[in-house]
Amino acid sequence: MTEHQIVSILKEAEVDIPIKELCRKQGMGNSTFYKWREKYGDIKILYIKYLKDF
């Protein structure tokens, strides 16, 4: 997945959707989500960067 897709998924998790449900919807494992969250850490900074690219 691209960085934009990852940011979008992580941002979606900030809205009251259970991680398990989000991962199922995206067709990925929970561990992948948590690895991304650890790697990309501060979502707000990445999301601002993501928005600036559009």
Secondary structure, DSSP 8 states (H G I E B T S, - for coil): --HHHHHHHHHHHTSS--HHHHHHHHT--HHHHHHHHHHH--HHHHHHHHHHT-
